């Protein structure tokens, strides 16, 4: 009797585990993936709507991806120069990335403003951050951080 109860319990437990594993993998596979982000928002899903419209839209999408890759290259180069203490060179790389635009603009603009701050170029940093806020290039959290940085920049400028 105990062996039948034990065997039944193991069978039920095995079935529960098997069902759980199947649901787990089904859920992972169906999880939405961010495919693109542009001025219209974030596209989540399996099919990229930009590539399905026409070949010109597809080439535009590829161009935007290439521009974003170029911007990221400038950001990486700026990061390298900043770590080496070459802040003026880092600022130039961040400025190049920022001028490209795209989804990297908020990151490159923030890094550029931080580098301006380190260089003591408080007016340039404040102007850039205010432009980013006005042009809505930052998230709500980014806006709060930018406003805090602007306050810090004004205080630092008054000390000089």
VMD Tcl script that builds the backbone (N, CA, C; Angstrom):
set m [mol new atoms 480]
animate dup $m
set s [atomselect $m all]
$s set {name element resname resid chain x y z} {
  {N N UNK 1 A 0.827 -1.197 0.000}
  {CA C UNK 1 A 0.000 0.000 0.000}
  {C C UNK 1 A 0.870 1.259 0.000}
  {N N UNK 2 A 1.935 1.223 0.826}
  {CA C UNK 2 A 2.824 2.374 0.876}
  {C C UNK 2 A 3.545 2.561 -0.451}
  {N N UNK 3 A 3.919 1.471 -1.101}
  {CA C UNK 3 A 4.610 1.570 -2.387}
  {C C UNK 3 A 3.716 2.167 -3.460}
  {N N UNK 4 A 2.404 1.795 -3.454}
  {CA C UNK 4 A 1.475 2.356 -4.437}
  {C C UNK 4 A 1.281 3.851 -4.185}
  {N N UNK 5 A 1.192 4.247 -2.927}
  {CA C UNK 5 A 1.025 5.656 -2.572}
  {C C UNK 5 A 2.266 6.449 -2.963}
  {N N UNK 6 A 3.426 5.904 -2.721}
  {CA C UNK 6 A 4.683 6.543 -3.078}
  {C C UNK 6 A 4.803 6.668 -4.606}
  {N N UNK 7 A 4.484 5.616 -5.315}
  {CA C UNK 7 A 4.546 5.622 -6.774}
  {C C UNK 7 A 3.555 6.634 -7.345}
  {N N UNK 8 A 2.359 6.696 -6.788}
  {CA C UNK 8 A 1.350 7.663 -7.245}
  {C C UNK 8 A 1.809 9.090 -6.973}
  {N N UNK 9 A 2.391 9.309 -5.814}
  {CA C UNK 9 A 2.874 10.654 -5.459}
  {C C UNK 9 A 3.985 11.086 -6.400}
  {N N UNK 10 A 4.911 10.180 -6.700}
  {CA C UNK 10 A 6.007 10.502 -7.612}
  {C C UNK 10 A 5.468 10.803 -9.003}
  {N N UNK 11 A 4.486 10.042 -9.455}
  {CA C UNK 11 A 3.887 10.259 -10.769}
  {C C UNK 11 A 3.204 11.625 -10.839}
  {N N UNK 12 A 2.435 11.968 -9.822}
  {CA C UNK 12 A 1.730 13.254 -9.793}
  {C C UNK 12 A 2.743 14.402 -9.749}
  {N N UNK 13 A 3.755 14.257 -8.917}
  {CA C UNK 13 A 4.782 15.288 -8.820}
  {C C UNK 13 A 5.523 15.451 -10.143}
  {N N UNK 14 A 5.823 14.378 -10.816}
  {CA C UNK 14 A 6.497 14.418 -12.117}
  {C C UNK 14 A 5.628 15.127 -13.148}
  {N N UNK 15 A 4.322 14.826 -13.150}
  {CA C UNK 15 A 3.410 15.486 -14.087}
  {C C UNK 15 A 3.336 16.989 -13.820}
  {N N UNK 16 A 3.286 17.364 -12.561}
  {CA C UNK 16 A 3.227 18.784 -12.200}
  {C C UNK 16 A 4.496 19.493 -12.657}
  {N N UNK 17 A 5.640 18.869 -12.438}
  {CA C UNK 17 A 6.914 19.455 -12.875}
  {C C UNK 17 A 6.961 19.577 -14.391}
  {N N UNK 18 A 6.517 18.554 -15.097}
  {CA C UNK 18 A 6.539 18.578 -16.557}
  {C C UNK 18 A 5.646 19.699 -17.090}
  {N N UNK 19 A 4.463 19.835 -16.531}
  {CA C UNK 19 A 3.546 20.894 -16.950}
  {C C UNK 19 A 4.159 22.260 -16.646}
  {N N UNK 20 A 4.768 22.384 -15.478}
  {CA C UNK 20 A 5.414 23.642 -15.104}
  {C C UNK 20 A 6.526 24.013 -16.070}
  {N N UNK 21 A 7.338 23.061 -16.448}
  {CA C UNK 21 A 8.436 23.311 -17.385}
  {C C UNK 21 A 7.905 23.736 -18.748}
  {N N UNK 22 A 6.857 23.063 -19.210}
  {CA C UNK 22 A 6.267 23.418 -20.497}
  {C C UNK 22 A 5.744 24.855 -20.463}
  {N N UNK 23 A 5.021 25.232 -19.408}
  {CA C UNK 23 A 4.504 26.591 -19.301}
  {C C UNK 23 A 5.631 27.606 -19.190}
  {N N UNK 24 A 6.680 27.275 -18.468}
  {CA C UNK 24 A 7.819 28.177 -18.311}
  {C C UNK 24 A 8.446 28.494 -19.667}
  {N N UNK 25 A 8.752 27.460 -20.448}
  {CA C UNK 25 A 9.381 27.688 -21.743}
  {C C UNK 25 A 8.427 28.351 -22.732}
  {N N UNK 26 A 7.155 28.047 -22.632}
  {CA C UNK 26 A 6.177 28.702 -23.513}
  {C C UNK 26 A 6.107 30.192 -23.188}
  {N N UNK 27 A 6.205 30.535 -21.917}
  {CA C UNK 27 A 6.140 31.932 -21.504}
  {C C UNK 27 A 7.385 32.683 -21.946}
  {N N UNK 28 A 8.554 32.071 -21.810}
  {CA C UNK 28 A 9.784 32.718 -22.244}
  {C C UNK 28 A 9.759 32.970 -23.741}
  {N N UNK 29 A 9.312 31.981 -24.493}
  {CA C UNK 29 A 9.298 32.108 -25.944}
  {C C UNK 29 A 8.341 33.203 -26.407}
  {N N UNK 30 A 7.257 33.412 -25.690}
  {CA C UNK 30 A 6.264 34.395 -26.116}
  {C C UNK 30 A 6.480 35.764 -25.486}
  {N N UNK 31 A 7.572 35.913 -24.721}
  {CA C UNK 31 A 7.841 37.193 -24.086}
  {C C UNK 31 A 8.113 38.239 -25.160}
  {N N UNK 32 A 7.500 39.435 -25.055}
  {CA C UNK 32 A 7.729 40.453 -26.080}
  {C C UNK 32 A 9.168 40.951 -26.053}
  {N N UNK 33 A 9.668 41.310 -27.221}
  {CA C UNK 33 A 11.032 41.790 -27.365}
  {C C UNK 33 A 10.974 43.178 -27.987}
  {N N UNK 34 A 11.763 44.116 -27.448}
  {CA C UNK 34 A 11.838 45.445 -28.039}
  {C C UNK 34 A 12.574 45.315 -29.362}
  {N N UNK 35 A 11.904 45.692 -30.433}
  {CA C UNK 35 A 12.485 45.579 -31.766}
  {C C UNK 35 A 13.029 46.907 -32.268}
  {N N UNK 36 A 12.392 48.004 -31.916}
  {CA C UNK 36 A 12.830 49.307 -32.422}
  {C C UNK 36 A 12.322 50.399 -31.497}
  {N N UNK 37 A 13.018 51.524 -31.516}
  {CA C UNK 37 A 12.585 52.671 -30.739}
  {C C UNK 37 A 12.832 53.906 -31.599}
  {N N UNK 38 A 11.783 54.673 -31.807}
  {CA C UNK 38 A 11.917 55.873 -32.604}
  {C C UNK 38 A 11.074 56.977 -31.990}
  {N N UNK 39 A 10.895 58.081 -32.728}
  {CA C UNK 39 A 10.142 59.207 -32.179}
  {C C UNK 39 A 8.672 58.869 -31.929}
  {N N UNK 40 A 8.177 57.794 -32.519}
  {CA C UNK 40 A 6.796 57.377 -32.313}
  {C C UNK 40 A 6.646 56.493 -31.081}
  {N N UNK 41 A 7.748 56.044 -30.521}
  {CA C UNK 41 A 7.698 55.209 -29.329}
  {C C UNK 41 A 8.487 53.936 -29.505}
  {N N UNK 42 A 8.180 52.987 -28.680}
  {CA C UNK 42 A 8.876 51.708 -28.694}
  {C C UNK 42 A 8.006 50.682 -29.385}
  {N N UNK 43 A 8.580 49.940 -30.334}
  {CA C UNK 43 A 7.871 48.856 -31.000}
  {C C UNK 43 A 8.267 47.559 -30.327}
  {N N UNK 44 A 7.277 46.821 -29.864}
  {CA C UNK 44 A 7.518 45.540 -29.219}
  {C C UNK 44 A 6.810 44.475 -30.015}
  {N N UNK 45 A 7.510 43.405 -30.333}
  {CA C UNK 45 A 6.870 42.320 -31.041}
  {C C UNK 45 A 7.822 41.567 -31.935}
  {N N UNK 46 A 7.268 40.612 -32.650}
  {CA C UNK 46 A 8.076 39.753 -33.504}
  {C C UNK 46 A 8.325 40.358 -34.871}
  {N N UNK 47 A 7.340 41.063 -35.434}
  {CA C UNK 47 A 7.462 41.602 -36.781}
  {C C UNK 47 A 7.718 43.089 -36.705}
  {N N UNK 48 A 8.739 43.538 -37.359}
  {CA C UNK 48 A 9.047 44.956 -37.354}
  {C C UNK 48 A 8.165 45.647 -38.385}
  {N N UNK 49 A 7.305 46.529 -37.913}
  {CA C UNK 49 A 6.374 47.220 -38.803}
  {C C UNK 49 A 7.098 48.109 -39.807}
  {N N UNK 50 A 8.279 48.590 -39.461}
  {CA C UNK 50 A 9.005 49.454 -40.379}
  {C C UNK 50 A 9.517 48.674 -41.590}
  {N N UNK 51 A 9.905 47.437 -41.388}
  {CA C UNK 51 A 10.432 46.645 -42.488}
  {C C UNK 51 A 9.326 46.118 -43.395}
  {N N UNK 52 A 8.109 46.043 -42.905}
  {CA C UNK 52 A 7.013 45.476 -43.678}
  {C C UNK 52 A 6.337 46.486 -44.595}
  {N N UNK 53 A 6.573 47.779 -44.415}
  {CA C UNK 53 A 5.856 48.775 -45.205}
  {C C UNK 53 A 6.341 48.826 -46.643}
  {N N UNK 54 A 7.630 48.958 -46.816}
  {CA C UNK 54 A 8.188 48.986 -48.168}
  {C C UNK 54 A 9.689 48.831 -48.067}
  {N N UNK 55 A 10.316 48.593 -49.205}
  {CA C UNK 55 A 11.764 48.434 -49.172}
  {C C UNK 55 A 12.449 49.741 -48.802}
  {N N UNK 56 A 11.850 50.894 -49.149}
  {CA C UNK 56 A 12.471 52.168 -48.771}
  {C C UNK 56 A 12.415 52.355 -47.261}
  {N N UNK 57 A 11.335 51.926 -46.635}
  {CA C UNK 57 A 11.258 51.991 -45.180}
  {C C UNK 57 A 12.293 51.064 -44.567}
  {N N UNK 58 A 12.486 49.905 -45.172}
  {CA C UNK 58 A 13.477 48.961 -44.676}
  {C C UNK 58 A 14.871 49.535 -44.770}
  {N N UNK 59 A 15.166 50.196 -45.881}
  {CA C UNK 59 A 16.493 50.792 -46.012}
  {C C UNK 59 A 16.653 51.967 -45.060}
  {N N UNK 60 A 15.580 52.693 -44.810}
  {CA C UNK 60 A 15.631 53.777 -43.834}
  {C C UNK 60 A 15.908 53.205 -42.454}
  {N N UNK 61 A 15.259 52.124 -42.129}
  {CA C UNK 61 A 15.475 51.461 -40.841}
  {C C UNK 61 A 16.934 51.019 -40.726}
  {N N UNK 62 A 17.473 50.419 -41.780}
  {CA C UNK 62 A 18.875 49.985 -41.768}
  {C C UNK 62 A 19.815 51.181 -41.607}
  {N N UNK 63 A 19.496 52.294 -42.252}
  {CA C UNK 63 A 20.302 53.506 -42.130}
  {C C UNK 63 A 20.276 54.006 -40.691}
  {N N UNK 64 A 19.096 53.981 -40.070}
  {CA C UNK 64 A 18.986 54.428 -38.687}
  {C C UNK 64 A 19.782 53.523 -37.745}
  {N N UNK 65 A 19.758 52.234 -38.012}
  {CA C UNK 65 A 20.538 51.297 -37.196}
  {C C UNK 65 A 22.025 51.583 -37.371}
  {N N UNK 66 A 22.445 51.826 -38.604}
  {CA C UNK 66 A 23.855 52.121 -38.870}
  {C C UNK 66 A 24.271 53.428 -38.186}
  {N N UNK 67 A 23.422 54.436 -38.239}
  {CA C UNK 67 A 23.717 55.704 -37.562}
  {C C UNK 67 A 23.827 55.505 -36.063}
  {N N UNK 68 A 22.937 54.686 -35.509}
  {CA C UNK 68 A 22.995 54.417 -34.077}
  {C C UNK 68 A 24.283 53.680 -33.711}
  {N N UNK 69 A 24.696 52.749 -34.557}
  {CA C UNK 69 A 25.969 52.046 -34.319}
  {C C UNK 69 A 27.135 53.027 -34.338}
  {N N UNK 70 A 27.114 53.964 -35.290}
  {CA C UNK 70 A 28.171 54.974 -35.373}
  {C C UNK 70 A 28.178 55.847 -34.118}
  {N N UNK 71 A 26.998 56.238 -33.666}
  {CA C UNK 71 A 26.902 57.035 -32.440}
  {C C UNK 71 A 27.470 56.259 -31.250}
  {N N UNK 72 A 27.144 54.974 -31.166}
  {CA C UNK 72 A 27.677 54.156 -30.069}
  {C C UNK 72 A 29.200 54.042 -30.153}
  {N N UNK 73 A 29.739 53.989 -31.363}
  {CA C UNK 73 A 31.201 53.956 -31.523}
  {C C UNK 73 A 31.826 55.232 -30.953}
  {N N UNK 74 A 31.198 56.378 -31.235}
  {CA C UNK 74 A 31.708 57.643 -30.692}
  {C C UNK 74 A 31.588 57.667 -29.164}
  {N N UNK 75 A 30.500 57.129 -28.647}
  {CA C UNK 75 A 30.336 57.086 -27.191}
  {C C UNK 75 A 31.424 56.213 -26.559}
  {N N UNK 76 A 31.674 55.053 -27.155}
  {CA C UNK 76 A 32.730 54.169 -26.628}
  {C C UNK 76 A 34.099 54.851 -26.685}
  {N N UNK 77 A 34.379 55.531 -27.777}
  {CA C UNK 77 A 35.655 56.241 -27.895}
  {C C UNK 77 A 35.725 57.365 -26.861}
  {N N UNK 78 A 34.637 58.070 -26.661}
  {CA C UNK 78 A 34.590 59.116 -25.637}
  {C C UNK 78 A 34.818 58.548 -24.248}
  {N N UNK 79 A 34.207 57.400 -23.962}
  {CA C UNK 79 A 34.410 56.749 -22.664}
  {C C UNK 79 A 35.875 56.385 -22.454}
  {N N UNK 80 A 36.505 55.871 -23.500}
  {CA C UNK 80 A 37.919 55.497 -23.425}
  {C C UNK 80 A 38.781 56.732 -23.140}
  {N N UNK 81 A 38.538 57.805 -23.882}
  {CA C UNK 81 A 39.300 59.033 -23.671}
  {C C UNK 81 A 39.062 59.613 -22.279}
  {N N UNK 82 A 37.830 59.541 -21.797}
  {CA C UNK 82 A 37.524 60.047 -20.455}
  {C C UNK 82 A 38.282 59.248 -19.395}
  {N N UNK 83 A 38.335 57.924 -19.558}
  {CA C UNK 83 A 39.078 57.091 -18.595}
  {C C UNK 83 A 40.571 57.416 -18.616}
  {N N UNK 84 A 41.063 57.864 -19.764}
  {CA C UNK 84 A 42.467 58.223 -19.898}
  {C C UNK 84 A 42.736 59.665 -19.459}
  {N N UNK 85 A 41.675 60.363 -19.026}
  {CA C UNK 85 A 41.830 61.733 -18.559}
  {C C UNK 85 A 41.832 62.765 -19.667}
  {N N UNK 86 A 41.533 62.369 -20.883}
  {CA C UNK 86 A 41.500 63.279 -22.027}
  {C C UNK 86 A 40.075 63.792 -22.218}
  {N N UNK 87 A 39.668 64.676 -21.313}
  {CA C UNK 87 A 38.269 65.116 -21.285}
  {C C UNK 87 A 37.868 65.937 -22.507}
  {N N UNK 88 A 38.769 66.746 -23.042}
  {CA C UNK 88 A 38.433 67.546 -24.229}
  {C C UNK 88 A 38.151 66.613 -25.411}
  {N N UNK 89 A 38.976 65.587 -25.574}
  {CA C UNK 89 A 38.750 64.611 -26.643}
  {C C UNK 89 A 37.466 63.832 -26.431}
  {N N UNK 90 A 37.192 63.489 -25.173}
  {CA C UNK 90 A 35.952 62.776 -24.849}
  {C C UNK 90 A 34.745 63.640 -25.204}
  {N N UNK 91 A 34.831 64.930 -24.874}
  {CA C UNK 91 A 33.725 65.847 -25.191}
  {C C UNK 91 A 33.470 65.895 -26.695}
  {N N UNK 92 A 34.546 65.912 -27.490}
  {CA C UNK 92 A 34.388 65.927 -28.953}
  {C C UNK 92 A 33.692 64.664 -29.454}
  {N N UNK 93 A 34.064 63.512 -28.900}
  {CA C UNK 93 A 33.419 62.252 -29.306}
  {C C UNK 93 A 31.944 62.235 -28.905}
  {N N UNK 94 A 31.640 62.678 -27.689}
  {CA C UNK 94 A 30.241 62.720 -27.243}
  {C C UNK 94 A 29.434 63.693 -28.096}
  {N N UNK 95 A 30.073 64.808 -28.487}
  {CA C UNK 95 A 29.398 65.798 -29.334}
  {C C UNK 95 A 29.072 65.195 -30.701}
  {N N UNK 96 A 30.008 64.417 -31.254}
  {CA C UNK 96 A 29.756 63.749 -32.537}
  {C C UNK 96 A 28.580 62.781 -32.412}
  {N N UNK 97 A 28.564 62.010 -31.329}
  {CA C UNK 97 A 27.465 61.056 -31.117}
  {C C UNK 97 A 26.142 61.793 -30.965}
  {N N UNK 98 A 26.158 62.890 -30.216}
  {CA C UNK 98 A 24.936 63.661 -29.997}
  {C C UNK 98 A 24.419 64.248 -31.309}
  {N N UNK 99 A 25.324 64.695 -32.175}
  {CA C UNK 99 A 24.895 65.306 -33.437}
  {C C UNK 99 A 24.267 64.283 -34.382}
  {N N UNK 100 A 24.619 63.010 -34.231}
  {CA C UNK 100 A 24.022 61.963 -35.064}
  {C C UNK 100 A 22.558 61.787 -34.718}
  {N N UNK 101 A 22.221 61.919 -33.443}
  {CA C UNK 101 A 20.830 61.794 -33.013}
  {C C UNK 101 A 20.440 60.365 -32.759}
  {N N UNK 102 A 19.195 60.062 -33.017}
  {CA C UNK 102 A 18.695 58.714 -32.796}
  {C C UNK 102 A 18.487 58.412 -31.321}
  {N N UNK 103 A 18.393 57.132 -31.030}
  {CA C UNK 103 A 18.084 56.729 -29.664}
  {C C UNK 103 A 19.265 56.903 -28.723}
  {N N UNK 104 A 20.445 57.186 -29.247}
  {CA C UNK 104 A 21.630 57.399 -28.419}
  {C C UNK 104 A 21.769 58.847 -27.974}
  {N N UNK 105 A 20.908 59.704 -28.459}
  {CA C UNK 105 A 21.059 61.132 -28.176}
  {C C UNK 105 A 20.971 61.446 -26.683}
  {N N UNK 106 A 20.065 60.834 -25.968}
  {CA C UNK 106 A 19.945 61.126 -24.540}
  {C C UNK 106 A 21.213 60.718 -23.794}
  {N N UNK 107 A 21.754 59.562 -24.134}
  {CA C UNK 107 A 22.966 59.081 -23.475}
  {C C UNK 107 A 24.152 59.974 -23.804}
  {N N UNK 108 A 24.362 60.225 -25.099}
  {CA C UNK 108 A 25.520 61.033 -25.499}
  {C C UNK 108 A 25.398 62.467 -24.987}
  {N N UNK 109 A 24.203 63.015 -24.978}
  {CA C UNK 109 A 24.000 64.369 -24.468}
  {C C UNK 109 A 24.287 64.465 -22.981}
  {N N UNK 110 A 23.842 63.477 -22.235}
  {CA C UNK 110 A 24.102 63.463 -20.794}
  {C C UNK 110 A 25.595 63.321 -20.514}
  {N N UNK 111 A 26.255 62.423 -21.245}
  {CA C UNK 111 A 27.702 62.254 -21.076}
  {C C UNK 111 A 28.451 63.531 -21.457}
  {N N UNK 112 A 27.993 64.194 -22.506}
  {CA C UNK 112 A 28.615 65.448 -22.922}
  {C C UNK 112 A 28.453 66.516 -21.832}
  {N N UNK 113 A 27.264 66.625 -21.274}
  {CA C UNK 113 A 27.027 67.601 -20.200}
  {C C UNK 113 A 27.896 67.284 -18.977}
  {N N UNK 114 A 28.012 66.025 -18.622}
  {CA C UNK 114 A 28.859 65.644 -17.489}
  {C C UNK 114 A 30.323 65.979 -17.760}
  {N N UNK 115 A 30.759 65.780 -18.983}
  {CA C UNK 115 A 32.143 66.091 -19.348}
  {C C UNK 115 A 32.360 67.599 -19.330}
  {N N UNK 116 A 31.402 68.360 -19.834}
  {CA C UNK 116 A 31.497 69.820 -19.746}
  {C C UNK 116 A 31.634 70.248 -18.289}
  {N N UNK 117 A 30.878 69.613 -17.411}
  {CA C UNK 117 A 30.961 69.950 -15.991}
  {C C UNK 117 A 32.375 69.704 -15.459}
  {N N UNK 118 A 32.949 68.560 -15.803}
  {CA C UNK 118 A 34.309 68.234 -15.352}
  {C C UNK 118 A 35.335 69.217 -15.912}
  {N N UNK 119 A 35.078 69.721 -17.110}
  {CA C UNK 119 A 35.972 70.698 -17.732}
  {C C UNK 119 A 35.737 72.118 -17.212}
  {N N UNK 120 A 34.720 72.296 -16.373}
  {CA C UNK 120 A 34.406 73.619 -15.851}
  {C C UNK 120 A 33.616 74.474 -16.827}
  {N N UNK 121 A 33.060 73.871 -17.844}
  {CA C UNK 121 A 32.260 74.587 -18.844}
  {C C UNK 121 A 30.782 74.507 -18.438}
  {N N UNK 122 A 30.484 75.220 -17.375}
  {CA C UNK 122 A 29.162 75.109 -16.752}
  {C C UNK 122 A 28.042 75.656 -17.639}
  {N N UNK 123 A 28.305 76.756 -18.348}
  {CA C UNK 123 A 27.271 77.331 -19.224}
  {C C UNK 123 A 26.911 76.374 -20.361}
  {N N UNK 124 A 27.936 75.767 -20.960}
  {CA C UNK 124 A 27.694 74.825 -22.050}
  {C C UNK 124 A 26.870 73.631 -21.572}
  {N N UNK 125 A 27.224 73.125 -20.392}
  {CA C UNK 125 A 26.498 71.978 -19.836}
  {C C UNK 125 A 25.037 72.342 -19.558}
  {N N UNK 126 A 24.827 73.493 -18.941}
  {CA C UNK 126 A 23.456 73.928 -18.619}
  {C C UNK 126 A 22.631 74.142 -19.883}
  {N N UNK 127 A 23.252 74.793 -20.877}
  {CA C UNK 127 A 22.547 75.050 -22.141}
  {C C UNK 127 A 22.138 73.738 -22.800}
  {N N UNK 128 A 23.065 72.798 -22.853}
  {CA C UNK 128 A 22.775 71.499 -23.466}
  {C C UNK 128 A 21.638 70.788 -22.740}
  {N N UNK 129 A 21.709 70.745 -21.422}
  {CA C UNK 129 A 20.662 70.059 -20.653}
  {C C UNK 129 A 19.303 70.724 -20.839}
  {N N UNK 130 A 19.278 72.051 -20.834}
  {CA C UNK 130 A 18.010 72.756 -21.058}
  {C C UNK 130 A 17.446 72.468 -22.442}
  {N N UNK 131 A 18.316 72.402 -23.456}
  {CA C UNK 131 A 17.856 72.058 -24.804}
  {C C UNK 131 A 17.274 70.650 -24.839}
  {N N UNK 132 A 17.941 69.725 -24.160}
  {CA C UNK 132 A 17.457 68.343 -24.143}
  {C C UNK 132 A 16.094 68.247 -23.462}
  {N N UNK 133 A 15.904 69.037 -22.410}
  {CA C UNK 133 A 14.604 69.050 -21.721}
  {C C UNK 133 A 13.540 69.643 -22.646}
  {N N UNK 134 A 13.847 70.781 -23.263}
  {CA C UNK 134 A 12.887 71.454 -24.154}
  {C C UNK 134 A 12.492 70.587 -25.342}
  {N N UNK 135 A 13.461 69.861 -25.896}
  {CA C UNK 135 A 13.197 69.026 -27.065}
  {C C UNK 135 A 12.670 67.643 -26.685}
  {N N UNK 136 A 12.448 67.439 -25.410}
  {CA C UNK 136 A 11.900 66.174 -24.888}
  {C C UNK 136 A 12.739 64.968 -25.302}
  {N N UNK 137 A 14.040 65.122 -25.150}
  {CA C UNK 137 A 14.961 64.047 -25.485}
  {C C UNK 137 A 15.266 63.156 -24.287}
  {N N UNK 138 A 14.694 63.493 -23.134}
  {CA C UNK 138 A 14.955 62.752 -21.905}
  {C C UNK 138 A 13.672 62.152 -21.356}
  {N N UNK 139 A 13.815 61.060 -20.633}
  {CA C UNK 139 A 12.682 60.466 -19.930}
  {C C UNK 139 A 12.353 61.354 -18.725}
  {N N UNK 140 A 11.291 61.026 -18.022}
  {CA C UNK 140 A 10.927 61.793 -16.827}
  {C C UNK 140 A 12.048 61.752 -15.797}
  {N N UNK 141 A 12.627 60.580 -15.599}
  {CA C UNK 141 A 13.746 60.445 -14.666}
  {C C UNK 141 A 14.938 61.244 -15.171}
  {N N UNK 142 A 15.178 61.179 -16.482}
  {CA C UNK 142 A 16.270 61.944 -17.082}
  {C C UNK 142 A 16.086 63.438 -16.891}
  {N N UNK 143 A 14.852 63.905 -16.991}
  {CA C UNK 143 A 14.562 65.332 -16.778}
  {C C UNK 143 A 14.862 65.712 -15.333}
  {N N UNK 144 A 14.443 64.881 -14.397}
  {CA C UNK 144 A 14.724 65.157 -12.983}
  {C C UNK 144 A 16.229 65.203 -12.725}
  {N N UNK 145 A 16.952 64.241 -13.300}
  {CA C UNK 145 A 18.411 64.215 -13.136}
  {C C UNK 145 A 19.054 65.443 -13.777}
  {N N UNK 146 A 18.558 65.833 -14.943}
  {CA C UNK 146 A 19.103 67.005 -15.640}
  {C C UNK 146 A 18.867 68.273 -14.828}
  {N N UNK 147 A 17.685 68.407 -14.259}
  {CA C UNK 147 A 17.385 69.594 -13.442}
  {C C UNK 147 A 18.273 69.639 -12.200}
  {N N UNK 148 A 18.514 68.482 -11.591}
  {CA C UNK 148 A 19.419 68.428 -10.430}
  {C C UNK 148 A 20.830 68.823 -10.856}
  {N N UNK 149 A 21.251 68.357 -12.019}
  {CA C UNK 149 A 22.584 68.696 -12.512}
  {C C UNK 149 A 22.684 70.189 -12.830}
  {N N UNK 150 A 21.636 70.753 -13.399}
  {CA C UNK 150 A 21.633 72.195 -13.701}
  {C C UNK 150 A 21.788 72.999 -12.415}
  {N N UNK 151 A 21.096 72.594 -11.369}
  {CA C UNK 151 A 21.237 73.275 -10.075}
  {C C UNK 151 A 22.673 73.175 -9.575}
  {N N UNK 152 A 23.258 72.015 -9.699}
  {CA C UNK 152 A 24.649 71.798 -9.274}
  {C C UNK 152 A 25.598 72.657 -10.112}
  {N N UNK 153 A 25.316 72.761 -11.413}
  {CA C UNK 153 A 26.151 73.570 -12.292}
  {C C UNK 153 A 26.076 75.059 -11.933}
  {N N UNK 154 A 24.876 75.522 -11.639}
  {CA C UNK 154 A 24.717 76.928 -11.245}
  {C C UNK 154 A 25.470 77.224 -9.964}
  {N N UNK 155 A 25.393 76.299 -9.006}
  {CA C UNK 155 A 26.113 76.477 -7.746}
  {C C UNK 155 A 27.623 76.475 -7.978}
  {N N UNK 156 A 28.104 75.592 -8.830}
  {CA C UNK 156 A 29.541 75.520 -9.132}
  {C C UNK 156 A 29.989 76.786 -9.854}
  {N N UNK 157 A 29.154 77.314 -10.734}
  {CA C UNK 157 A 29.508 78.526 -11.474}
  {C C UNK 157 A 29.605 79.721 -10.531}
  {N N UNK 158 A 28.736 79.783 -9.542}
  {CA C UNK 158 A 28.760 80.888 -8.598}
  {C C UNK 158 A 30.015 80.856 -7.731}
  {N N UNK 159 A 30.566 79.684 -7.505}
  {CA C UNK 159 A 31.785 79.560 -6.691}
  {C C UNK 159 A 33.019 80.030 -7.444}
  {N N UNK 160 A 32.920 80.038 -8.790}
  {CA C UNK 160 A 34.101 80.435 -9.565}
  {C C UNK 160 A 34.166 81.927 -9.815}
}
mol reanalyze $m
mol bondsrecalc $m
mol representation Tube
mol addrep $m
